[in-house]
Amino acid sequence: MTGTLRRTGLIAAAWLAMSAAAAGVTPAAAEPLAAPGTHYSAADYTASSWAAYTSAKDTLARRGADAPAHESLQKAADGLVMVRGLKKLVVDYRTRAASKYTGDSWAPFAKALATADGVSADASATASEVAAAKTALTTAAGNLVAVDEGTFQTITNNVFWNDTTGNPIYSQGGGVFKFGDTYYWYGVHYTGAEYYRANPTRKYDGDVSFVSIPVYSSKDLVNWKFENRVATRSTSVGSGANMGGAGWVGRLGVSYNENTGKYVLAVQMWHTGKGGHGVLLLQGDSPTDTFDYGYFQTQITNSPTTGTGDQTVFTDDDGKDYLIFSNREGRSRGFVAKFRESDSLRIEPGVEIRRGDGREGNAMFKLDGKYYHAASDLHGWNTSVNYVNESTSSNVQGSYSSEYVLAGTEMDYSHVTQTGFFVTVKGTKQNTVIYAGDRWADFAWNGMGYNQWVPITKTGARPQFHSMSQWQFNITTGEWRVGPANNYILNPDIQADRIIVSSVRGWRNLGGSVTNVNGGANGSRFALQVSNSGGVEQRIASVPAGTYTLSLHARGSAGQVVIAGSNGSQRTLSIPSSSGWAKRELTGIALPSGAATVTVRASGSGGAIVDQLSLVKTSPDTPPPPGRHEAETAPAVCQGTIDTNWAGFSGSGFCNGDNATGAHAQFTANASTAG
C-alpha cells in the first residue's frame, strides 16, 4: 500500500475491504490502514477526481483481486483533489467587510478570495491549483490592515481561562499559530486537567491520560472560540493503532505547507505499537479540520535519541517551519530542524544550536532580527528562570551565543511557569512577543491557570520579560500596557520555589528565620513564614503614582507589613496573631511613581505566616502634573506669528498676535480637579 492510500482513510478502507473480500479474508485479517477518514465524502473533492475514483473502485469490485484494477484505483486515489478546506476558508473570509480595512490591503485580498471561490467550484481543478489558491488567500488575509486603531483587551493570569461559551480551555503544552487573519490555539486535553480545575488544592500525580487535541480560534488573543477536536483517542496513528493506545501524547505545534495546502500537526508521542518514542505528524485540510495520520518519525537525524525532549513549532518570517527540540534523554542538546518543504510530513536533520545543562520547554521567538531559543530547568515540570541562547547570525540554524538568564524571570521564576511557547504579533505601531508560560507540575498548587501570558520587549541589547498578573493588549497596533488590577508584588503566593527553602524566591532575607512552609491560604501548598523577629523585603522596580491597597492572608504570631514609596513615605499594616487564616488589608496608600518596597516582619520570636500578598492600584491614572505652557508648542494655538525678535521669551519663541479684534493665544491645561 502506498502513502497516498494511508493518508486518505476512506480510500484505504474501501480498497482494504475489496482486496480482502477478493482474497477470501475479512478486513480485520488484512493489514489495517488509516482507520479515520470516513468523515470525507464526495463534496470534499472536485467532481472530476471523485468520479474517476468511484469508477476505479467499481471496476475493482467487479474484477476482484486484479492487479491492473488495483493500479487503476491507486492512480485514481492519487488523483483525488480535496477542496473541503478551501471551501471552508472561502465561506469564512466572505464575512469580512471592505470598510474595515485599508484599500491597499483589501484589493489583493478581494482578488485572492474571488480566485479561491472560482477554484473551489471548478470541477476539474488540480491539486496544485487548490493549494496555490489556498496559500494566496491565506497570505492576503494575513496582510489585511485595519483602518481603526483597535481596542485594548484585558489578559488576566492566575485564573482559569474559558472559551467564548464559558467552557474550560483545555490546551496544555500546545501553541498559538496565525493562519490568515486568525489565531488558532492547539493543545492537549488530559483527564488530570479536569480534576485539577475541580480541585486545585491537591496533586494528581501522573494523571496525563490523553483525551483530545482541541483547537480554539481568536481575532484578539483574548476571546477564544472552541472550533473542533482535531484529534481524539480514536485518531489512527497507522498500523492499526490509535492515539488512545499511546502512553504519552505531549507538546505540539502546527505548520502550514504551501505546496500541499495542508496543515500539519507535530505531536510528541510514545506508543509501544509504533516503535516507542517519536514525532507523530497528522494533517488536515483547514486549521480546524479533523486531522488524519500522515507519518510517525521515531528518529530525527543528528539527535542522539529517538523521539524528542520538549518541542515546539517555530515559523519564520519567510513561512518556513522548524521543530525546536532537545534530545529526549538528558536534554543537554538543543536542535532546530526544518520540516520537509514538499509536504511537511518529515522532520529533516536537526542542527544543534546549544549544548550544556539539561533543559526542557524548548521554544523559540524572533525579535528585531535575532532568534532566541528559550528553555527552563530540567527538574520535573517545576518552575524556573528562562535560559536564552540568541543567534549570532541571520540564520535560524546558524550559530548561537552562550546561555544567559532572560531578564525579568528571576524574581518569580518566570511568573511561576516553565517555558511554553511564544506568539509574535506584528502590529501597526509595534511588534510584540508574547510569552506563554506552562504552569503544570502535575497540575496542582501552582496558582489557577494552565498558561500564563506576559509581553516580552527589547531593553537595550537583550529581551526583557514583564511579569504581570494582569495586562492589556491591542492586537491591531501591537501595543500593551499594565492592567488596572495588576498585582505589583511578585511571587505573592510563595509558589515559585515548590520545595522548602530558607531564602524565598523574590524576597530578600532581613535576618531571623525565614522559610516557606507547607499549607498556604485557600488550600495552596506554600506560605511565607518569618520568625525570631526576622523578616523579608521585596523591592518593586517601578509603580505608577496613585493610591493603592495592600492585602494579604495571615495566621500564626503577630507581625507587620510596611510599604514604602520612593519618596520615603511609609504605611504599616499590623498583623495580629490568629490561629486560622484571616485576610488583612490596608487601603488609601499614596505612592509616588518609582520604586516601592514591601517588608514583612515578625513581631517577636513566634512565626508570622503570610500568603497571597497583593499591592493593587485603586485610583485612576494620575493626570499630568502642572507645568509651563509655551505658546509656540502644540497643542497651543497662536493667532498671529511666532517671533524671536524681542528678548525675554522662554522656549523657542513668543506669540506675536494679530492686530485685530479677537486675536488670541489658546492653551490646553490639565488639572487634577475641576476649577
N, C-alpha and C positions, 0 to 999 in steps of 0.2 A: 504494500500500500504506500502511496506517496504522501508527501507533506500536505498537498492540497486537500486530499481527502481527509486527512487527520484534522485539518483546520476547520472544515465545514462538516459539523456533526450530522446534519440532516442527510448530506450526501453519503457520508461514510456509513451511517446507519442503513440507508437504503441499499447500498452496494453490499454491505455485510450480510444483510438479510437475504438478498437474492443469491449471493455467492454461496452462502451456507445452505440455502434450500437446494440449489443445483448440485451441491456436493453431498447432499443427504445428511447434513448435520444441522443442529439447531444453532441459532445465532450465539447462544451462550457458550457453545463449544468452540467457536471460532475466536480469533484474536479480537478482543474488544477495542474499538477505536474511540474517537472523541464522542462521548455519550451526549453532552449537551449540544444544542444547535437545533433542536426541534422547535425553537422559537422563531426560526426562519420560515418564510413562505414565499410564494410566487411574487407577491407585492414587494418583496425586499430586493428583487433583482430586475435587471432590464428584461423586457418581454422576449426579445430575441434570444438572449442567452438562456433564459429559463425554458423556452420552447425546445432549444437544442438539447438541453439536459434531460427533459422529460421524454423526449423522443428516444434518446440513447438509453434511458432507463427502461422504457417499454421494450426496446429491442433486446436488451439483456434478459428481461423477464420472459420473453418469448423463446429465446435461443438457449437459455440456461448457461452452463459453465463453458462459455465460448470465449477464447482469448481475444479475437477481434472485437467482440461485443464489449468485453471489459475495457479494451483500449479505447473504444469509442466513448464509453461512459467516462473514462478518465479524462479524455480530451474535452468532453463537454463540461465536466466538473471544473477543469482548469479554466475554462472559458466563461464560467459564471461571473457576472458583473453585478456586485451588490451596490444598490443605490439607497438603501434604507437610511444610512447615516446622512447622506447628502440631502435627502428629502426632509429629514428631521431638522437639519440646520436651516434649510430654506424656510420652513414653517416658522422657526424661531426668529430668524432675522427679519422676516416680513413685519414683525411687530415694532421695529424701530421706526422712529419718526424723523424725517429730514430736518424739521425745525429745531431739533435738539442738538444738532451737530453743525460744525463749520462746513461751508460749501466745498472747500478744498478736500476735506476728508470724506464727505458724503458722496461725491461724484464717483470715485473709484469703487466705493462700497456698493452703490446702486448698480454700477456696471457688473460687478462680480456677482451680485445677487441675481440679476437678470440672466447672466450666463449660467449660473448654477441651477436656476429654475429650469432653463431650457435643457441642460444636460440630464437633470433628474427625470425629465419627461421624455427623453429620447430613447425609444425602444432599442436602438442599435448602438448606444453609447459604449465606448470601450472603457476598460478598467483604468487606463491612463488618463482618459478624458475626465472620468469621475473624480479621480484623485486630484487632478490639476484644478478642477472646478472647486473642490472642497478646500484645497490649500489656498487658492486665491480668495475665496470668500472668507475663510478664517483670518487670513492676513489682513484683508481690507477692514474687517470688523474690528480687529485689534488696533487698527490705526485710526479709528473714529475719534474725533476730538470734540468734546462737549463745548457748547457755546457759553454755558454758565460757569460759575466759579465753584460749583459743587457745595456740599454741606459737610460739616464735621459730624461724625458718628462716634459714639462712645464705646470704647473697648474696656470691659471690666474683667480683671483677672480674679483668681481665688474664689470663683463661684462656678457652679455647674452651668454649662452652656446648653441652650436648647435651640432647636431649629425653629422655623417660622410658624410651625403648627404647635409648638410647645413641647415637642417630644425631645428626649435626650439626644445630643450629638455624640455618637459613638465613633471616634475617629482616632484611635491610638496608633502612634508610630507611622503616620502617613505623611501627606504633603499637600500643598496647595499649588495648583498649576493653572495658568491662564491660557485658555484657548479662545481665540476671537476676543470679544469684549467681556467675557465672563470668567470668573474664577471658580475652579472646581476643587473641592476638598475630599480627598480619598484617605481612608484609614481602615483600621481593623476593629471590629466589634468582638470583644471577648465576654464570656459569661461573668468573669470577675469584675468587669466594669459595672455590670448591673448590680452586683452585690455591694460594691463599694459605694455606688450612688445611694443605695437604700440605707447603708450604714457605714459611713466613712471612719468610724472610730475603732475599727479592728482590722487585722490583716486577713488577706485571702491568698495565702502563700501558693504560688504556682498555679493559680486558677486562671489559666490562659487558654481555655478551650475555645476554639475558633467558632464564631457564629456566622459572620459575613464580612464583606468589604462594602460599606456604604459609600455613596458619593452625594455630596451636597453642592449646591451652586449659589453664587452670590455676585452681586454687582459692586458691593461696597466693603467686602471682607468683614462685615459685622452681622448682617442678616443672612442666614443660611437656610436655603430651601432643600429639603430632602428630595432626591431625584430617583435613586434606584439602589438596589444591592447588586453591584456589578459582578460579584462572585459570592457563592454560598458554599455550604458543605457539600452540596451535590455537584459543584462545578468539577468537570473532568480535568485531570492532570495527565491523561494518557495512560496507556497500558491497563485499562480497566480500573484505575484508581481514581479517587476524587479527593477534594480538599478536606472533606470530613475525616479522612483517614490519616491526615498529616499530624505529626507530633508537635509541630510548631509552624505557625504562619505569622510572619512578622513584618518588619519595616518595608515600606513600598513607595513607589513613585510611578508617574505616568509620562510617557513621551509620545509625541505625535510624529508619524512618519510621512513625510511629504510625498514619497514615491508611491506608497500604497494607499494613503488616505486613512490609515488605521491608527488607533490609539493603543499603545502597548503598555501594559501594566507589569512592572517588575517587582516580584514579591520574594522575600526570604521564605524558604520552606525547608522543612526537614520531614522527609517521607520515606519510610523504610521500603515501601513498594516502588519507589522511584530511584533507589540507589543512595538514599541518605540526604545529605545537605546539598542545597543548590539554589539557583535563582529561577523561579517559575515565571515564565513570560506568557501572559494572557493578552488577547487583543479583542477590541471592539470597533464598531463602525462609527461610533459617535462618543463623546465624552461620558454620556450616561447610558450607553448601551450595556446589554448583558455580555460580559466578556467570555471568550472561549479559549481553550487551550491552544497555545502556539508552540512552546518548547520548554523543556526543563534542562537547564545547563548546570551540571554539577561542578565543573571546573572552569575558572577563568584563568587563562594563561598568565603566568608570572606570579600568581598568588600561590603561597606555599601550602594552602589548604583547600579542600573542597568547600563549596559554599562561600559565604561571606560573613564578616562580622557585621555590625550595624551598617546599613546602607541607605542612601537617598539618591534621588534622581535630580541632576542639575542640567538645565537647558541654557545654553549660552546665547548671547545676543544674535548670533547668526543662525539660530534654530537648531544647532547640533546638540544632541543629547548625550549625557555621560552618567555612568554609575559611579558614585562616590562610596568607597567601602574600605574596610580593613580586612586582613586575613582573620579567619574565624577563631582560631586558637591563639591566644596570646595577644592578638590585635595590636601588635607593635609596629605594623607597617600599614601605611595609608596609600590607596590607589585611586587613580582616575582612569576609567575605561570607557571607550566610546561604544554606543550602540551601533550595530551594523547598519550602515546607511541605507542599504537596499530595502530592508523590511523591519529593522529594529528587533528582530527575533533572535539575535545572538549578541552576546557581550564580547567585544573584541579584547585582545590582550591588554591587561592593566599596566599602567605606567606608575611606578612607585614615586610618591611625592614626599613621603615622610617615613622616618624610622626612629624608634625610640621607645619610650614607655608605652604600655598598653593603653589604648584609648577606645572609647565607644561613642555612639551617637554621631558618627561621621556625617558631616553635611558641608555644603559649600554655598557661598554667595559671592557676588561681584559688586564692587563699589569703586567708582572713579577709575575704572580701567584695570583694577587689580582683582585677582582671585584670592579668596580667603577660605582655607579649609579649617573648620572648627570641630572640636570634639571634647568629650568630657572624660573625667577619671574613670578607670575601669575598676569599679567596685560594687557590682551588683545593683545597678539601677539607682544608686544613690546620687544625690545632687553634688555639684562641684563647680569650680570656676570653668570657664571655657578656654581651651587652649587653641591658639591660632597659628597656622603657618600661612604666610602670604606669598603670593607669586613674585618672582623677581624678573619675570619677562611677561610678554603679552600672550603667552601660550598657556592654556589651561593645563596642558600636560608637560609643561616645562619645569624649570627649577623653582624651588620654594625656599623661603627663609627658615631659619631655626624657629623653634616653637616659642611663643610668648603668651602671657595671660591677657585675654581680652579685657580691657579697662572697663570697669563698672560691674564686673561679675564677682568681685572679691567680697563685697560686704554681705551679700546674702546668697552666695553660691548660685548666681545666675537666676535670681528670683525663685530660688528653691526649685531648680529644674536641672535636667540634663539637656544637652543639645538635641533638638528635634529636627527642625528644618527651617528654611528661610524663604521669604517671599519678597521679591523686589517689585516695587510699584514705581512706574515711570509717570510722574505727574506733569502737569503743565507748568508748574513752578519749580519743582524739585523732585529728585528721585529719593525714595526712602526704602531701606531694607527693614523688613520685619522679622524678628527672631521669634520662632515658635518653640517654646521650651516644653520638654516632655516631663510631666510630673507623674511618675509611675510608681516605682518601688513597691511592687505588689499591691498597688492602688491605695494603700492605707496611710493615714497620718501625714499627709503631705499638703494639707490645705484642701481645697474643694474642686480644683479643676484638672482636666486632663492636659490641656495645652495652655501655656501662659505666653501671651504675646506682648512684646515690647519693641520699640524702634531702635535702630542702630544708625548712628551718624558718623561722619568722619570728623575727628577732632585732631587737628594737626596732621601728623603723618599716619596716624593709626585710627581704626574704628573705635567707637565708644558705645557701650551697652547702657541703656537707660532703664533702670529697674523701677517700675511703677505698678501700683495696684490698679490704677485707672488712668486712661489717657484717651485723647480724641484724635481722630484721623479723617482727613479729607482725601478720598480716593481720586478725585478729579485733579486737584492741584499737587497732591503728594505731601501736603503739609501736615504736621502733627503738633499737639500741644498737651500739656498736663491736664488731666481731668479734674473737675471740681471736687470730686470725692476721693482724690488720691491720698493714700496714707504715706506721709513723708518718712516714716520710720521704716528701716529695712530690717529684714528678719524679725518682724514684730511678733510672730507666733513661735519663735525659737525652734523652728523645724529644720533649719538648714543643715545642722551637723549630723542628725539622725543616729548618733551614738552619744554616750555620756562623755562629756569633755570638761576640762577645767578652765577653758577660755572659749566663750561662746562666740560664734561667728558674727561679726559686725559690731561687737560690743567690747570695749577696752576695759580691762580689769583695773580697778582703783584700790585694790587691797582687800583684806579679809578673805572670805571663802566665796568662790563663785563656781556655779555648775549649772547644767541643765538637768532637771530631774524628770523622771517619768511621771505621767499623769497631769496633762495640761487641762485648761478650761474646756468645757463642752466636749469632753471625751478625746481631745487631741493627745498626742503622745508625749510631748515635752513641754516644760515650762522653765522659766529662769529663776534660780534661787541665789540670793545673796545673804550672807550671814556673817557673824562676828564683826559687826559694824562695817562690813565690806560693801562694795558697790561696783557698778559698771557705768560706762557712758558711751553714747554714740554721737558722733559729730556729723550732722546732716550738712552736706556741702552747700546747699542753697535752698532757701524757701522764699517765695514771693511775699512782699509786705501784705499784712492783713491780720484778721482776727482768727484764732484757732481754738480748737477743742482738743484737749489731751484726755485720753481714756485708756483704761486697762482693766483686766480682771486680776484679783489678788486674793491670796489666802495666807495663813501662817502668821508669823510675828509681824509687828509693826515696821513700817518703813516710810519712805518718801520718794517722790519723783520730782525732779527740778527741771524746768525747761528754761533755757537761757537764750536770748537773742544776740545778734551780732553787735548790738549797742550796749551789751552788758546787763540789760534788763532781765529779771528773773521772776518766775512764778513757781510756787511749790504746791504739789498735790500730796497731802498727807494720806498715808495708808494705815488705818487702824488694824489691829490684829483680828483675824477671823478664822474660824475653823473650817469654813467652806468657801467656795468661790463667790466673790461679790464684785460687781462692777463699780469702779471708781472713776470719777470724771471731774475735769477742771475746764471751765468754759471762759470765754472772753479773754483769751490770751493774745495780747497785741505783740506782733513780731515785725521787725523791720525786714527788708529784703537782705539776703545774705545768709551766712552760715547760722545754724542753730545747734544747740547741744542738749541732749536728753540724758539725765543722770538718774540712776536707780540706786538707792542706798537702803541698807538695813539699819534700823534704829538702835539695835543692840546686838547681843550675841545670838539671838534667835534668828531663824531663817525666814525672810520675807520672800514669798514666791509670787511672781507676776507672770502674766501671759496676755496675749492678744493686745499688745500696746498699739495705740493709734494716735497720730497727730494729723488732723484734717482741718483744712482751711474752711471757715464757715462764713466769712464775709465775701461780698463780690469783689472783683478786681478793683484795686485802688486806682482812682483817676490820676493822670499825670500831675506831678507837683507844679505849683505856680512857678513862673519864670518870666524872663524878658521876652517880649513880642516885638520883633523887628518888622518895620513897615515894608522892607524890600524882600521879605521872605514869605513864600506861600505857607499857609493859605491867606495871609494878609492881602488886602486889595488897596491899591493906591490910585485914586482918580487924579491922575497927573503924571509926573515923571519921577524916576528915581535918580537923584543927582548926588554929586560928591563935591560940589564947588564951594561949600561952606564948611568950615571946621566945626568940631564939637559933636558930630554924629557918632553913634555906635554902629556896630556891624559894618556892612559894606556900602551903605548909602543912606539917604533920607528921602522921604516922600515930599516932593515939591508939588503941592496941589494946584489944580487949575484955577485960574482967576475967574470963577463963575459961581453963581448961586448954587448951593447944594454940593459943591466939591467936598470930598471926604476921603478919609482913610478908614478901612474896615478891618477889624481884628476879630479872631475867634479865640475865646478863652475857655478853658475847662475849670470848673470849680468843684470842690469836694461837696459843697452843699449849695442849695439854691440861694440866690441873693448876693 
